Amino acid sequence: MKKAKPKLTRLDAERLFEGLPATSVKTSSRPENPFEASPFAEVKRPPLPDDESRLWKDNLITLPAGIELPAGYKSVSAMREAMARAWRMKWVREGTHEVVAEFPEGWSAVRPPSGPIELRDAAGVVRALYGWAEDAEVRILPRYQLEAQANSTSGLGSLIVRDRETNRILERSATWSAKTGTHHPDWHKLSVWLDANYPQHQDPLRYWKDCEDNLAA
């Protein structure tokens, strides 16, 4: 039967280290590596983009450099400043015949099979029209519009005042006529109604909910 090895007493263990210089003992919750940062150390990551940064990420739209100026706007630069405030968009860069802008999320440029390109807001409402020619101009559309409505059966037409944001008909002419546009018998009557109810309707950046909210902010 093997003899059990004698156990070292605490005193015997301390005698093994006699003559060694005393060192301070540092406790840590994780091991230290003198050559590199601990893999458990907290990594500082760059902050995530906020909602506004994500808003502009993929909404670049190219527009003609020219703008059809509505009444009350004296220059293209003044119109661009007003568009930036009312639409919360940003002008990025300008070329000879075109400009690039960042629009809010959901805005898009749609080219139909025929006709001009449509600049649509997040709800799909057409807010402006433009072409691709070098001398093309952006035509910004108002919220309230006086337009013709044709009767396919009789060939006659009437006039309506349409709220383009809600697509509601606000007023309609009582007369059906072969004459259209400004020659329609009720053109003056409905024009007066529109001026009285929406005196700033010729400004395409007024009355829209987003424009009014942005201009008031």
Contacts in CASP RR format, 6 or more apart in sequence:
PFRMAT RR
TARGET T0000
AUTHOR 0000-0000-0000
METHOD contacts of the structure
MODEL  1
MKKAKPKLTRLDAERLFEGLPATSVKTSSRPENPFEASPFAEVKRPPLPD
DESRLWKDNLITLPAGIELPAGYKSVSAMREAMARAWRMKWVREGTHEVV
AEFPEGWSAVRPPSGPIELRDAAGVVRALYGWAEDAEVRILPRYQLEAQA
NSTSGLGSLIVRDRETNRILERSATWSAKTGTHHPDWHKLSVWLDANYPQ
HQDPLRYWKDCEDNLAA
30 38 0 8 1.000
30 40 0 8 1.000
31 38 0 8 1.000
32 38 0 8 1.000
49 57 0 8 1.000
54 105 0 8 1.000
55 104 0 8 1.000
55 105 0 8 1.000
56 90 0 8 1.000
56 102 0 8 1.000
59 102 0 8 1.000
59 103 0 8 1.000
59 104 0 8 1.000
59 105 0 8 1.000
59 106 0 8 1.000
59 107 0 8 1.000
60 92 0 8 1.000
60 100 0 8 1.000
60 101 0 8 1.000
60 102 0 8 1.000
61 100 0 8 1.000
61 101 0 8 1.000
61 102 0 8 1.000
61 103 0 8 1.000
61 107 0 8 1.000
61 108 0 8 1.000
61 109 0 8 1.000
61 119 0 8 1.000
62 98 0 8 1.000
62 99 0 8 1.000
62 100 0 8 1.000
62 109 0 8 1.000
63 98 0 8 1.000
63 99 0 8 1.000
63 100 0 8 1.000
63 101 0 8 1.000
63 119 0 8 1.000
63 130 0 8 1.000
63 138 0 8 1.000
64 97 0 8 1.000
64 98 0 8 1.000
64 99 0 8 1.000
64 130 0 8 1.000
64 131 0 8 1.000
64 132 0 8 1.000
64 133 0 8 1.000
64 136 0 8 1.000
64 137 0 8 1.000
64 138 0 8 1.000
65 76 0 8 1.000
65 94 0 8 1.000
65 95 0 8 1.000
65 96 0 8 1.000
65 97 0 8 1.000
65 98 0 8 1.000
65 99 0 8 1.000
66 76 0 8 1.000
66 136 0 8 1.000
66 137 0 8 1.000
66 138 0 8 1.000
67 76 0 8 1.000
67 79 0 8 1.000
67 80 0 8 1.000
67 137 0 8 1.000
67 138 0 8 1.000
67 140 0 8 1.000
68 137 0 8 1.000
68 138 0 8 1.000
68 139 0 8 1.000
68 140 0 8 1.000
69 75 0 8 1.000
69 76 0 8 1.000
69 79 0 8 1.000
70 79 0 8 1.000
70 140 0 8 1.000
70 202 0 8 1.000
70 203 0 8 1.000
70 204 0 8 1.000
71 202 0 8 1.000
71 203 0 8 1.000
72 203 0 8 1.000
73 79 0 8 1.000
73 82 0 8 1.000
80 91 0 8 1.000
82 205 0 8 1.000
83 89 0 8 1.000
83 140 0 8 1.000
83 205 0 8 1.000
84 90 0 8 1.000
84 91 0 8 1.000
85 214 0 8 1.000
85 215 0 8 1.000
86 205 0 8 1.000
86 208 0 8 1.000
86 210 0 8 1.000
86 211 0 8 1.000
86 214 0 8 1.000
86 215 0 8 1.000
87 103 0 8 1.000
87 104 0 8 1.000
87 127 0 8 1.000
87 205 0 8 1.000
87 210 0 8 1.000
87 211 0 8 1.000
87 214 0 8 1.000
88 104 0 8 1.000
88 210 0 8 1.000
88 214 0 8 1.000
89 101 0 8 1.000
89 102 0 8 1.000
89 103 0 8 1.000
89 104 0 8 1.000
89 107 0 8 1.000
90 101 0 8 1.000
90 102 0 8 1.000
91 99 0 8 1.000
91 100 0 8 1.000
91 101 0 8 1.000
92 99 0 8 1.000
92 100 0 8 1.000
92 101 0 8 1.000
92 102 0 8 1.000
93 99 0 8 1.000
93 100 0 8 1.000
94 100 0 8 1.000
97 134 0 8 1.000
97 135 0 8 1.000
104 121 0 8 1.000
104 122 0 8 1.000
105 122 0 8 1.000
106 121 0 8 1.000
106 122 0 8 1.000
107 119 0 8 1.000
107 120 0 8 1.000
107 121 0 8 1.000
107 122 0 8 1.000
108 119 0 8 1.000
108 120 0 8 1.000
108 124 0 8 1.000
109 117 0 8 1.000
109 118 0 8 1.000
109 119 0 8 1.000
109 120 0 8 1.000
110 117 0 8 1.000
110 118 0 8 1.000
110 120 0 8 1.000
111 117 0 8 1.000
111 118 0 8 1.000
112 118 0 8 1.000
116 129 0 8 1.000
116 130 0 8 1.000
116 131 0 8 1.000
117 129 0 8 1.000
117 130 0 8 1.000
117 131 0 8 1.000
117 132 0 8 1.000
118 126 0 8 1.000
118 128 0 8 1.000
118 129 0 8 1.000
119 126 0 8 1.000
119 127 0 8 1.000
119 128 0 8 1.000
119 129 0 8 1.000
119 130 0 8 1.000
119 138 0 8 1.000
120 126 0 8 1.000
120 127 0 8 1.000
121 127 0 8 1.000
121 210 0 8 1.000
125 164 0 8 1.000
125 165 0 8 1.000
126 141 0 8 1.000
126 164 0 8 1.000
127 140 0 8 1.000
127 141 0 8 1.000
127 204 0 8 1.000
127 208 0 8 1.000
128 138 0 8 1.000
128 139 0 8 1.000
128 140 0 8 1.000
128 141 0 8 1.000
128 204 0 8 1.000
129 138 0 8 1.000
129 139 0 8 1.000
129 141 0 8 1.000
130 136 0 8 1.000
130 137 0 8 1.000
130 138 0 8 1.000
130 139 0 8 1.000
140 204 0 8 1.000
140 205 0 8 1.000
141 164 0 8 1.000
141 204 0 8 1.000
142 164 0 8 1.000
142 201 0 8 1.000
142 202 0 8 1.000
142 203 0 8 1.000
142 204 0 8 1.000
142 206 0 8 1.000
142 207 0 8 1.000
143 163 0 8 1.000
143 164 0 8 1.000
143 165 0 8 1.000
143 201 0 8 1.000
143 204 0 8 1.000
143 206 0 8 1.000
143 207 0 8 1.000
143 208 0 8 1.000
144 161 0 8 1.000
144 162 0 8 1.000
144 163 0 8 1.000
144 164 0 8 1.000
144 170 0 8 1.000
144 194 0 8 1.000
144 198 0 8 1.000
144 201 0 8 1.000
144 207 0 8 1.000
145 161 0 8 1.000
145 162 0 8 1.000
145 164 0 8 1.000
146 159 0 8 1.000
146 160 0 8 1.000
146 161 0 8 1.000
146 187 0 8 1.000
146 190 0 8 1.000
146 191 0 8 1.000
146 194 0 8 1.000
147 159 0 8 1.000
147 160 0 8 1.000
147 162 0 8 1.000
148 157 0 8 1.000
148 158 0 8 1.000
148 159 0 8 1.000
148 160 0 8 1.000
148 180 0 8 1.000
148 181 0 8 1.000
148 184 0 8 1.000
149 157 0 8 1.000
149 158 0 8 1.000
149 159 0 8 1.000
149 160 0 8 1.000
149 172 0 8 1.000
150 156 0 8 1.000
150 157 0 8 1.000
151 157 0 8 1.000
151 158 0 8 1.000
151 176 0 8 1.000
154 176 0 8 1.000
155 178 0 8 1.000
156 176 0 8 1.000
156 177 0 8 1.000
156 178 0 8 1.000
157 176 0 8 1.000
157 177 0 8 1.000
157 178 0 8 1.000
157 180 0 8 1.000
157 184 0 8 1.000
158 172 0 8 1.000
158 173 0 8 1.000
158 174 0 8 1.000
158 175 0 8 1.000
158 176 0 8 1.000
158 177 0 8 1.000
158 184 0 8 1.000
158 186 0 8 1.000
159 172 0 8 1.000
159 173 0 8 1.000
159 181 0 8 1.000
159 184 0 8 1.000
159 186 0 8 1.000
159 187 0 8 1.000
159 190 0 8 1.000
160 169 0 8 1.000
160 170 0 8 1.000
160 171 0 8 1.000
160 172 0 8 1.000
160 173 0 8 1.000
160 190 0 8 1.000
161 169 0 8 1.000
161 170 0 8 1.000
161 171 0 8 1.000
161 172 0 8 1.000
161 190 0 8 1.000
161 193 0 8 1.000
161 194 0 8 1.000
162 168 0 8 1.000
162 169 0 8 1.000
162 170 0 8 1.000
163 169 0 8 1.000
163 170 0 8 1.000
165 207 0 8 1.000
165 208 0 8 1.000
165 209 0 8 1.000
170 197 0 8 1.000
171 190 0 8 1.000
171 193 0 8 1.000
171 194 0 8 1.000
173 184 0 8 1.000
173 185 0 8 1.000
173 186 0 8 1.000
173 189 0 8 1.000
173 190 0 8 1.000
174 186 0 8 1.000
175 184 0 8 1.000
175 185 0 8 1.000
175 186 0 8 1.000
177 184 0 8 1.000
177 185 0 8 1.000
177 186 0 8 1.000
179 185 0 8 1.000
181 187 0 8 1.000
194 201 0 8 1.000
195 201 0 8 1.000
198 207 0 8 1.000
200 206 0 8 1.000
200 207 0 8 1.000
201 207 0 8 1.000
205 211 0 8 1.000
205 215 0 8 1.000
206 212 0 8 1.000
END
